[in-house]
Amino acid sequence: MSFTMKKYFLPLTACFALLAGCLETENKAGEFTGNESTYPLAAGSDYAVYGHVIFKERTDGSTLAVVQVSGTEGNQLHPVHLHRGDIATPDAEIALLMNPVQGATGRSETLIRRLADETPVTYADLIAMNASVKIHLAESGPERDIILAAGNIGTAYTRPDGRMGAEIAVCKSE
C-alpha cells in the first residue's frame, strides 16, 4: 500500500466504524414504539425504598418493564410481583413474577410477553389492567411479607379513588 493510500485508508476506516456504531444505535432505538407509561412506587414499610416502574411498548408487541428504586443496597435480590388488584387488595393474585430488583443498583428489567398463566399480554393490556406492582424484601420466610415499595398501575392507578394512600396488603402466599 502506498503512502497516499494509507493516508486515506485510515480515515475512511474510522468513518465506516463510526457509521456502523450509529446504525447500531438507531436499530436499538427502533425497538420501541414510543408508547410508555410511568407509575410511582411508594415506600411500603419502614424501609425508605421508593421509585417508579416504566412500561415501554416494543415494536415486536412485547413490553419492557423497568423498575428503578432508591434505598436498596448490597447483593440482595428483591422479588418483584405484578398483582391483580390494587395495592390494598388482600391476598392479591400474582399475575407475573418479574425479575428481581438488584440491591446494589435498585433496578430490574423484565421483558413481558405473557402472564404467569401463559396468557399473552400486550402493552395495551398491561396499562388497562387493574393491577399493582410490589417489591418484597425477600423471596421466602417472614421477610417475604415485608413490602419495600408498591404502586398501582393501569386502571388501579387512573381511577378516581386511586387508593395510593391506602394500606398495602400482604401478598397471597404460594
Helices and strands as residue ranges (DSSP letters): H 3-29, E 32-43, E 50-58, E 63-70, E 77-84, E 94-102, E 107-112, H 123-128, E 130-136, G 142-145, E 147-154, H 155-158
